[in-house]
Amino acid sequence: MFFIFGLRTKVDRSGVVQQVCRHCGNHAAQVITRRSTKFSLFFIPLIPIRTRYAQQCTFCGAQYEISKSDAERLPVG
């Protein structure tokens, strides 16, 4: 008997906000994404391991992590 297990990361786009980029300083659209990693058994995601939020500038492409409270507080449109 054998088990097939592993980790699976799913990336969801939470929305887009208009802000000044921390990296380039331009006022551009910032894409908010949520990455959730889950333990999977037989290709079925079972146990959530971690969830991370990121913000990416559409002008320069810089991406940086943000906290969950910051992601929920942003006025997503």
Secondary structure as GFF3:
##gff-version 3
##sequence-region A 1 77
A	DSSP	beta_strand	5	20	.	.	.	ID=ss1
A	DSSP	beta_strand	27	41	.	.	.	ID=ss2
A	DSSP	beta_strand	44	57	.	.	.	ID=ss3
A	DSSP	beta_strand	63	66	.	.	.	ID=ss4
A	DSSP	alpha_helix	68	73	.	.	.	ID=ss5
###
